[in-house]
Amino acid sequence: MAKRLAFLVVAFALLVAGIESLKVLVAWWQAGRPPPGMAEILACAALALVGFAWWRHSVFACDKGACLLPEKDASDRSEPR
């Protein structure tokens, strides 16, 4: 139970960090893209971390079966004609 709660807290923190970093980067982009400051650099790093965490733990991860081919059923063999 504690492990699931910790996972949910971290997931929520990453969600908030991703949204806030997008807000910072959109404001920077709309300002004419001046040289990036520390806030923009940290926002890019936070967005990269959120993207990496999403990719590793999403339904598209290979350990969830997204990369595997479906198993063929032995009775579903069709003869080539």
DAVENBEL-V857638 format. One record per backbone hydrogen bond with DSSP energy under -1.0 kcal/mol. CO is the residue of the C=O (numbers start at 1). NH is the residue of the N-H. Records with the same first field share a line. If there is no record, write none. Layout:
CO: NH ; NH
This chain:
1: 5
2: 6
3: 7
4: 8
5: 9
6: 10
7: 11
8: 12
9: 13
10: 14
11: 15
12: 16
13: 17
14: 18
15: 19
16: 20
17: 21
18: 22
19: 23
20: 24
21: 25
22: 26
23: 27
24: 28
25: 29
26: 30
28: 33
29: 32
37: 41
38: 42
39: 43
40: 44
41: 45
42: 46
43: 47
44: 48
45: 49
46: 50
47: 51
48: 52
49: 53
50: 54
51: 55
52: 56
53: 57
58: 61
61: 64 ; 66
62: 65
73: 76
